[in-house]
Amino acid sequence: MSLLTSLARLRALDEGIAQPIATVRHCHLSDRPMVFIPLKLSGEAAAPLAAMLGTERDRPRLLVVTQPRNRDLRFAWAAELAGVLLPYIESFLADTETVERRGADPYERALDAPQLVVPNPAGVAFTRLLGRSTRFRRADGPYPVPDVVPLLGRWLTYFGERAAYPGSSLMPAATEELGRHWASGQSSLEDANLAALLGWITEGPSDAAEDPLIWPPAGPATDPGFDAEVLAPAIDSGSAERITEALRSQLEPTWRLMWQAIDLLNGLEPGASVAQRWEQDRGSFSGMAQSIAEGGPPQARRDGAVAAAAKLARMERAQAAYDVQRAYDDPLIMAEYRLTGEAFAGEVIETVPDNIEGEGRSRKLRPLVVIKTDDPVRLPPGASLGTPQRRAQGAELVSADEGLITVKITKGMGRGKTPTPGAVPEIGERVCYTSLTDDFQGSPTLPDAEATPWTHGGPPQDNAAEYTPDDEDAQEEWS
């Protein structure tokens, strides 16, 4: 937890209401999100009990497994879930745009993408497990299931895995997104309770928000008291109507909270980088759809060494880019880096826009900017800098002495002998420079799968071969 977030939590505790820790919204919100609230059977890792979902706040759809330990009923429930989710997902595949790529063939990218909004990270984890439990199933053979179930499993696995990708908005968890924008006066563990966190944000803490009878847990696990006193007797009675109404009572309060959370986030203007990250989500979604259309196999149980290393490298680059983009988009986030000396802000007191370096044909325009600041600067001379005010511009720290910082602009000034208008800050302008830069990082060079050492799954091990599902996969237990 950062220093400013800690201070905001203390202030929230003192004032009795959550404090904003962001000035803009750092996630994309769809015009037509699919709110998805899953429930699972206690004591089972991936045994579905019910789900409430839909794209309209006044028309929730409730799906219930009346006997969660019955395999046939589980898969019938999964088929029913597929009947709601798959048409929603596929509705985004009709409208596409052609994207040109340097050094690669162009591809078709969906103009928009689906968005599954779940209550909390535990809901994401359950979705991923549910995907694993269904994507290997088959419509024929000794353990047949409805033919839509494996396809549903592949999409649920995809959304669950994409949720772990830094900056992705394909499957946001409401408590996580709220926690990125507001600091409550309770612990991070308590922030996982959607009702309690929303209470802090909207009107301050209350005992009612933590009462499981008034606001049941947001899933995927149910309250133990409900399990013992309501659910177990309902299941023992064999009454489908009684079970359905019991589960409806657990899900409807969360349904209302989910739309309240969406409204709160929608009340914030999106950050400048949100659209760019959503483009990446749309590209990823389009790639998954193409893989399915071309008959590709379901996702493997586990990645091989090369695939895992490549995925880790992509996620590390995405995390670094996400951190930089959030800081550039939001002065409150940038303030964290100003405290640590990785950024500074101040007023321009002097400029030398026609400063030239080099001789002859190597002469280069290198304007100088002198900034007065009260921020601590812990960057060495020569450090590369960027600025949120002029994102395409690059700079270099020349000197830092007693609150006076000299910066040399190295790129983003145009190609003429004088800077383009607006490229050099004006005297009196307030600017911010930081060592955080979103420079492109190439992919690491990794060996082919067949060249991977045997210690990491390569030859002579059989698992170096490309993954294909088999009958053993189709027999995997749900829990």
C-alpha positions as CSV (number, residue, x, y, z in Angstrom):
1,M,0.0,0.0,0.0
2,S,1.4,3.4,-1.0
3,L,1.9,6.3,1.5
4,L,-0.9,8.4,0.0
5,T,-3.4,5.5,0.0
6,S,-2.5,4.9,3.7
7,L,-3.1,8.6,4.4
8,A,-6.4,8.4,2.5
9,R,-7.5,5.4,4.6
10,L,-6.7,7.2,7.8
11,R,-8.6,10.2,6.6
12,A,-11.6,8.0,5.7
13,L,-11.5,6.5,9.1
14,D,-11.4,9.9,10.7
15,E,-14.2,11.4,8.5
16,G,-16.3,8.3,8.3
17,I,-16.5,8.1,4.5
18,A,-14.2,6.8,1.8
19,Q,-11.7,9.1,0.1
20,P,-11.0,9.4,-3.6
21,I,-7.6,8.2,-4.6
22,A,-8.1,8.7,-8.4
23,T,-9.3,11.6,-10.4
24,V,-10.3,9.6,-13.5
25,R,-11.6,6.1,-14.2
26,H,-8.8,3.7,-15.0
27,C,-10.9,0.9,-16.5
28,H,-13.2,0.7,-19.5
29,L,-16.9,0.3,-18.9
30,S,-19.1,-1.2,-21.6
31,D,-22.3,0.3,-22.7
32,R,-23.8,-3.2,-22.4
33,P,-21.9,-5.1,-19.6
34,M,-22.9,-8.6,-18.6
35,V,-23.2,-8.6,-14.8
36,F,-22.4,-12.2,-13.7
37,I,-22.8,-13.3,-10.0
38,P,-21.9,-16.9,-9.5
39,L,-22.6,-19.0,-6.4
40,K,-20.9,-22.3,-5.6
41,L,-21.6,-25.1,-3.2
42,S,-19.6,-24.8,0.1
43,G,-16.8,-27.3,0.4
44,E,-16.6,-27.8,-3.4
45,A,-14.0,-25.9,-5.5
46,A,-16.0,-25.7,-8.7
47,A,-19.5,-27.0,-8.0
48,P,-22.0,-24.5,-9.3
49,L,-25.0,-23.7,-7.2
50,A,-26.6,-20.8,-9.0
51,A,-25.9,-17.7,-11.0
52,M,-27.7,-14.4,-11.6
53,L,-26.7,-12.6,-14.8
54,G,-27.9,-10.2,-17.4
55,T,-27.3,-6.9,-19.3
56,E,-30.3,-5.1,-18.0
57,R,-30.6,-4.1,-14.3
58,D,-34.4,-4.6,-14.3
59,R,-34.2,-8.1,-15.9
60,P,-31.9,-10.4,-14.0
61,R,-31.8,-14.0,-15.1
62,L,-31.5,-16.6,-12.3
63,L,-30.1,-20.1,-13.1
64,V,-30.2,-22.7,-10.3
65,V,-28.8,-26.2,-9.8
66,T,-31.5,-27.8,-7.6
67,Q,-29.2,-30.7,-6.7
68,P,-25.6,-29.5,-7.0
69,R,-24.1,-33.0,-6.5
70,N,-26.0,-34.4,-9.5
71,R,-23.6,-34.4,-12.5
72,D,-26.4,-34.3,-15.1
73,L,-28.0,-31.3,-13.4
74,R,-24.7,-29.5,-13.3
75,F,-24.2,-29.9,-17.0
76,A,-27.8,-28.9,-17.7
77,W,-27.1,-25.8,-15.7
78,A,-23.9,-25.2,-17.7
79,A,-25.8,-25.5,-20.9
80,E,-28.4,-23.0,-19.7
81,L,-25.6,-20.6,-18.7
82,A,-24.1,-21.1,-22.2
83,G,-27.5,-20.2,-23.7
84,V,-27.3,-16.8,-22.0
85,L,-23.5,-16.0,-22.3
86,L,-22.6,-17.4,-25.7
87,P,-25.2,-15.2,-27.7
88,Y,-24.0,-12.2,-25.7
89,I,-20.3,-13.0,-26.6
90,E,-21.0,-13.8,-30.2
91,S,-23.0,-10.6,-30.7
92,F,-19.7,-8.7,-30.8
93,L,-18.2,-10.7,-33.6
94,A,-20.3,-9.3,-36.5
95,D,-18.8,-5.8,-36.7
96,T,-15.1,-5.7,-37.3
97,E,-12.3,-3.4,-38.6
98,T,-9.2,-4.2,-40.5
99,V,-6.0,-3.5,-38.6
100,E,-2.8,-3.0,-40.4
101,R,0.4,-4.3,-38.7
102,R,4.0,-3.5,-39.5
103,G,5.8,-6.6,-40.5
104,A,2.7,-8.8,-40.2
105,D,-0.5,-9.5,-42.1
106,P,-3.5,-7.3,-41.3
107,Y,-6.2,-8.9,-39.2
108,E,-9.9,-8.3,-38.3
109,R,-10.6,-6.8,-34.9
110,A,-14.0,-6.5,-33.3
111,L,-15.3,-3.0,-33.0
112,D,-16.4,-3.7,-29.5
113,A,-16.0,-6.6,-27.0
114,P,-18.0,-8.3,-24.3
115,Q,-17.5,-7.4,-20.7
116,L,-18.3,-9.7,-17.8
117,V,-18.5,-7.9,-14.5
118,V,-18.2,-10.0,-11.4
119,P,-18.5,-8.9,-7.7
120,N,-14.9,-9.8,-6.5
121,P,-11.7,-11.6,-7.4
122,A,-13.1,-14.8,-5.9
123,G,-15.8,-14.6,-8.6
124,V,-13.0,-14.4,-11.2
125,A,-11.3,-17.4,-9.7
126,F,-14.5,-19.4,-9.7
127,T,-15.2,-18.5,-13.3
128,R,-11.7,-19.8,-14.3
129,L,-12.3,-23.1,-12.4
130,L,-15.7,-23.4,-14.0
131,G,-14.1,-23.0,-17.4
132,R,-11.5,-25.7,-16.6
133,S,-14.3,-28.0,-15.5
134,T,-16.2,-27.7,-18.7
135,R,-13.8,-26.9,-21.6
136,F,-12.5,-30.5,-21.9
137,R,-15.9,-32.1,-22.0
138,R,-17.3,-33.7,-25.2
139,A,-20.7,-34.0,-26.7
140,D,-20.0,-37.7,-27.6
141,G,-18.2,-40.6,-25.9
142,P,-18.6,-42.1,-22.5
143,Y,-19.3,-38.8,-20.7
144,P,-21.4,-36.8,-23.2
145,V,-22.6,-33.2,-22.4
146,P,-24.6,-30.7,-24.3
147,D,-22.5,-29.5,-27.2
148,V,-22.4,-25.8,-26.0
149,V,-20.8,-26.8,-22.7
150,P,-17.2,-27.2,-24.0
151,L,-17.4,-23.9,-25.9
152,L,-18.7,-22.1,-22.8
153,G,-15.7,-23.6,-20.9
154,R,-13.3,-22.2,-23.4
155,W,-14.7,-18.7,-23.1
156,L,-15.0,-18.8,-19.3
157,T,-11.3,-19.9,-19.2
158,Y,-10.4,-17.1,-21.5
159,F,-12.2,-14.4,-19.5
160,G,-10.7,-15.7,-16.2
161,E,-7.2,-15.7,-17.6
162,R,-7.6,-12.3,-19.2
163,A,-8.7,-10.9,-15.9
164,A,-5.2,-11.4,-14.6
165,Y,-3.7,-9.4,-17.4
166,P,-2.7,-5.9,-16.1
167,G,-5.0,-3.2,-17.4
168,S,-7.6,-5.5,-19.0
169,S,-11.2,-4.6,-18.6
170,L,-12.8,-7.8,-20.2
171,M,-13.7,-9.2,-16.7
172,P,-13.4,-6.6,-14.0
173,A,-14.1,-7.4,-10.4
174,A,-16.3,-4.7,-8.8
175,T,-14.5,-4.6,-5.4
176,E,-11.1,-4.3,-7.1
177,E,-12.1,-1.5,-9.4
178,L,-13.8,0.4,-6.6
179,G,-10.7,-0.1,-4.4
180,R,-8.5,1.4,-7.1
181,H,-10.6,4.6,-7.1
182,W,-11.6,5.0,-3.4
183,A,-9.9,4.3,-0.1
184,S,-12.1,3.2,2.8
185,G,-11.4,3.2,6.5
186,Q,-11.4,-0.6,6.7
187,S,-8.8,-3.2,5.9
188,S,-8.1,-4.5,2.4
189,L,-9.6,-7.9,3.4
190,E,-12.8,-6.1,4.5
191,D,-12.9,-4.3,1.2
192,A,-13.6,-7.6,-0.5
193,N,-17.1,-7.3,1.0
194,L,-19.0,-5.4,-1.8
195,A,-21.8,-4.2,0.5
196,A,-19.3,-2.9,3.1
197,L,-17.1,-1.1,0.6
198,L,-20.0,0.5,-1.2
199,G,-21.3,1.6,2.2
200,W,-18.1,3.5,2.9
201,I,-18.1,5.1,-0.5
202,T,-21.7,6.3,-0.6
203,E,-22.7,7.1,3.0
204,G,-20.1,5.9,5.5
205,P,-19.8,2.6,7.3
206,S,-22.8,0.9,8.9
207,D,-23.4,-2.4,10.7
208,A,-26.2,-3.2,8.3
209,A,-23.7,-3.4,5.4
210,E,-21.9,-6.3,7.2
211,D,-25.0,-8.1,8.2
212,P,-25.3,-11.3,6.0
213,L,-29.0,-11.4,6.6
214,I,-29.5,-7.9,5.0
215,W,-26.6,-8.0,2.6
216,P,-25.6,-11.7,1.8
217,P,-22.0,-12.3,0.7
218,A,-21.4,-11.4,-3.0
219,G,-20.3,-15.0,-3.8
220,P,-19.1,-17.3,-4.9
221,A,-19.3,-18.8,-1.4
222,T,-22.5,-18.4,0.6
223,D,-22.8,-17.5,4.3
224,P,-22.5,-20.6,6.6
225,G,-25.6,-19.6,8.5
226,F,-27.6,-19.6,5.3
227,D,-26.2,-22.9,4.3
228,A,-27.1,-24.6,7.6
229,E,-30.5,-22.9,8.3
230,V,-31.9,-22.3,4.8
231,L,-30.1,-24.1,1.9
232,A,-29.6,-27.5,3.4
233,P,-33.3,-27.9,4.5
234,A,-34.4,-26.7,1.1
235,I,-32.3,-29.2,-0.7
236,D,-33.4,-32.0,1.6
237,S,-37.0,-31.1,0.9
238,G,-36.5,-31.7,-2.8
239,S,-38.6,-28.7,-3.6
240,A,-37.1,-26.9,-6.6
241,E,-39.2,-23.8,-6.0
242,R,-38.0,-23.6,-2.4
243,I,-34.4,-23.9,-3.4
244,T,-34.8,-21.3,-6.2
245,E,-36.4,-18.7,-3.9
246,A,-33.7,-19.3,-1.2
247,L,-31.0,-18.7,-3.7
248,R,-32.8,-15.7,-5.2
249,S,-32.8,-14.1,-1.7
250,Q,-29.0,-14.5,-1.7
251,L,-28.4,-13.0,-5.1
252,E,-30.8,-10.2,-5.6
253,P,-29.1,-7.9,-3.0
254,T,-25.8,-8.3,-4.7
255,W,-27.4,-7.7,-8.1
256,R,-28.5,-4.3,-6.9
257,L,-25.1,-3.5,-5.5
258,M,-23.4,-4.5,-8.7
259,W,-25.3,-1.9,-10.7
260,Q,-24.7,0.7,-8.0
261,A,-20.9,0.0,-8.4
262,I,-21.2,0.4,-12.2
263,D,-23.0,3.7,-11.7
264,L,-20.3,5.0,-9.4
265,L,-17.5,4.1,-11.8
266,N,-19.4,5.5,-14.7
267,G,-19.6,8.8,-12.8
268,L,-15.8,9.2,-13.4
269,E,-14.4,10.4,-16.7
270,P,-12.2,7.7,-18.3
271,G,-8.4,8.3,-18.3
272,A,-6.7,9.1,-21.6
273,S,-5.1,5.6,-21.8
274,V,-8.3,3.6,-21.2
275,A,-9.3,3.5,-24.8
276,Q,-5.8,2.2,-25.9
277,R,-6.0,-0.6,-23.4
278,W,-9.6,-1.5,-24.5
279,E,-8.2,-1.7,-28.1
280,Q,-5.8,-4.4,-26.8
281,D,-8.7,-6.2,-25.2
282,R,-10.6,-6.1,-28.4
283,G,-7.6,-7.5,-30.3
284,S,-7.2,-10.3,-27.7
285,F,-10.9,-11.1,-27.9
286,S,-10.8,-11.2,-31.7
287,G,-7.8,-13.5,-31.6
288,M,-9.6,-15.9,-29.3
289,A,-12.7,-15.9,-31.5
290,Q,-10.5,-16.6,-34.5
291,S,-8.8,-19.6,-32.8
292,I,-12.2,-21.1,-32.0
293,A,-13.5,-20.5,-35.5
294,E,-10.5,-22.2,-37.0
295,G,-11.0,-25.3,-34.8
296,G,-8.1,-24.8,-32.4
297,P,-7.9,-27.0,-29.3
298,P,-9.0,-25.8,-25.9
299,Q,-6.5,-24.1,-23.6
300,A,-4.0,-26.6,-22.2
301,R,-4.2,-27.6,-18.5
302,R,-0.8,-25.9,-18.0
303,D,1.5,-23.9,-20.2
304,G,4.8,-25.4,-21.4
305,A,8.0,-23.7,-20.4
306,V,8.3,-21.5,-23.5
307,A,4.6,-20.5,-23.5
308,A,4.8,-19.8,-19.7
309,A,7.9,-17.6,-20.1
310,A,6.4,-15.7,-23.0
311,K,3.2,-15.1,-21.1
312,L,5.1,-13.9,-18.0
313,A,7.1,-11.5,-20.2
314,R,3.9,-10.1,-21.8
315,M,2.3,-9.6,-18.4
316,E,5.4,-7.9,-17.0
317,R,5.5,-5.5,-19.9
318,A,1.7,-4.9,-19.5
319,Q,2.1,-4.2,-15.8
320,A,4.9,-1.7,-16.4
321,A,2.9,0.0,-19.1
322,Y,-0.3,0.1,-17.0
323,D,1.6,1.7,-14.1
324,V,3.0,4.4,-16.3
325,Q,-0.3,5.1,-18.1
326,R,-2.2,5.4,-14.8
327,A,0.4,7.9,-13.5
328,Y,0.3,9.9,-16.7
329,D,-3.5,9.9,-16.7
330,D,-4.0,10.9,-13.1
331,P,-2.3,13.6,-11.0
332,L,-3.2,11.7,-7.8
333,I,-1.3,8.6,-9.0
334,M,1.6,10.7,-10.2
335,A,1.8,12.3,-6.7
336,E,2.9,8.9,-5.4
337,Y,6.0,9.1,-7.6
338,R,6.6,12.7,-6.7
339,L,6.9,11.6,-3.1
340,T,9.5,9.0,-3.9
341,G,11.5,11.3,-6.1
342,E,10.8,9.6,-9.4
343,A,8.8,12.6,-10.6
344,F,8.7,16.3,-9.9
345,A,6.3,19.1,-10.8
346,G,6.8,22.8,-10.8
347,E,6.7,26.2,-12.6
348,V,8.7,27.0,-15.7
349,I,10.9,30.0,-14.9
350,E,13.2,30.1,-17.9
351,T,13.5,28.5,-21.3
352,V,16.2,28.4,-24.1
353,P,14.1,27.2,-27.1
354,D,17.0,27.6,-29.6
355,N,19.7,25.7,-27.7
356,I,21.9,23.8,-30.1
357,E,24.2,20.9,-29.4
358,G,26.9,19.5,-31.7
359,E,28.8,20.9,-34.7
360,G,28.3,20.8,-38.4
361,R,25.9,18.2,-39.7
362,S,25.6,16.7,-36.2
363,R,24.0,19.9,-34.9
364,K,20.8,19.1,-33.0
365,L,18.1,21.3,-31.5
366,R,18.0,20.7,-27.8
367,P,15.8,23.3,-26.0
368,L,16.4,23.8,-22.3
369,V,13.7,24.3,-19.7
370,V,14.4,25.5,-16.1
371,I,11.8,24.5,-13.5
372,K,11.3,25.6,-9.9
373,T,10.0,22.9,-7.7
374,D,9.5,22.0,-4.0
375,D,9.5,18.2,-4.8
376,P,12.4,16.0,-3.8
377,V,14.3,14.9,-6.9
378,R,16.3,11.7,-6.6
379,L,17.2,11.3,-10.2
380,P,20.8,11.4,-11.6
381,P,21.8,13.8,-14.3
382,G,21.3,12.1,-17.7
383,A,18.1,10.3,-16.6
384,S,15.5,9.9,-19.4
385,L,12.3,11.8,-18.7
386,G,8.7,12.0,-20.0
387,T,5.9,14.4,-19.3
388,P,2.1,13.9,-19.1
389,Q,1.6,17.3,-20.6
390,R,3.4,16.3,-23.9
391,R,3.3,12.5,-24.1
392,A,5.1,12.2,-27.4
393,Q,8.0,14.2,-26.0
394,G,11.3,12.9,-24.5
395,A,13.6,14.8,-22.2
396,E,16.8,14.4,-20.2
397,L,17.7,15.7,-16.7
398,V,20.6,18.1,-17.0
399,S,20.9,19.2,-13.4
400,A,19.0,19.5,-10.1
401,D,20.2,22.1,-7.6
402,E,18.3,23.6,-4.7
403,G,14.9,23.4,-6.2
404,L,15.9,24.4,-9.7
405,I,15.8,21.7,-12.3
406,T,17.2,22.0,-15.8
407,V,15.7,19.7,-18.4
408,K,16.8,19.2,-22.0
409,I,14.1,18.3,-24.5
410,T,15.5,15.5,-26.8
411,K,12.5,14.5,-29.0
412,G,9.0,15.6,-29.9
413,M,9.9,19.1,-31.2
414,G,9.4,18.7,-34.9
415,R,12.0,18.5,-37.6
416,G,12.7,22.2,-38.2
417,K,15.5,24.4,-36.9
418,T,13.0,25.8,-34.4
419,P,10.6,23.9,-32.1
420,T,7.1,23.5,-33.3
421,P,4.6,25.8,-31.5
422,G,3.8,24.5,-28.1
423,A,6.7,22.0,-28.0
424,V,8.6,24.0,-25.4
425,P,6.7,24.9,-22.2
426,E,6.0,28.6,-21.7
427,I,7.4,30.6,-18.8
428,G,4.8,30.4,-16.0
429,E,3.4,27.1,-17.1
430,R,3.2,24.3,-14.6
431,V,4.7,21.0,-15.8
432,C,5.5,17.6,-14.5
433,Y,8.4,15.3,-15.5
434,T,9.1,11.8,-14.5
435,S,11.5,8.9,-15.1
436,L,8.4,6.7,-15.8
437,T,8.3,6.2,-19.5
438,D,6.1,3.9,-21.6
439,D,8.9,3.1,-24.1
440,F,8.4,0.0,-26.3
441,Q,10.0,-3.2,-25.0
442,G,10.5,-6.0,-27.4
443,S,9.7,-9.6,-26.7
444,P,12.5,-11.7,-25.2
445,T,14.1,-14.3,-27.5
446,L,12.9,-17.7,-26.4
447,P,13.8,-21.2,-27.8
448,D,11.4,-23.3,-29.8
449,A,9.5,-25.9,-27.8
450,E,11.7,-28.7,-29.2
451,A,14.8,-26.9,-28.3
452,T,13.8,-26.4,-24.6
453,P,16.0,-28.3,-22.1
454,W,14.4,-31.5,-20.8
455,T,14.5,-30.0,-17.3
456,H,11.8,-27.5,-18.6
457,G,9.6,-29.9,-20.4
458,G,11.5,-30.2,-23.7
459,P,12.9,-33.4,-25.4
460,P,13.0,-36.2,-24.6
461,Q,9.9,-35.6,-22.5
462,D,6.6,-36.3,-24.3
463,N,5.0,-33.1,-23.0
464,A,7.1,-31.1,-25.4
465,A,4.6,-32.1,-28.0
466,E,1.7,-29.7,-28.8
467,Y,-1.2,-30.2,-26.4
468,T,-4.3,-32.1,-27.6
469,P,-7.2,-33.0,-25.3
470,D,-7.9,-36.7,-24.6
471,D,-10.5,-38.9,-22.8
472,E,-8.8,-38.4,-19.5
473,D,-9.5,-34.7,-19.7
474,A,-13.2,-35.3,-20.3
475,Q,-13.3,-37.4,-17.1
476,E,-11.9,-34.7,-14.8
477,E,-13.9,-34.1,-11.6
478,W,-15.5,-30.7,-11.0
479,S,-14.1,-30.2,-7.6
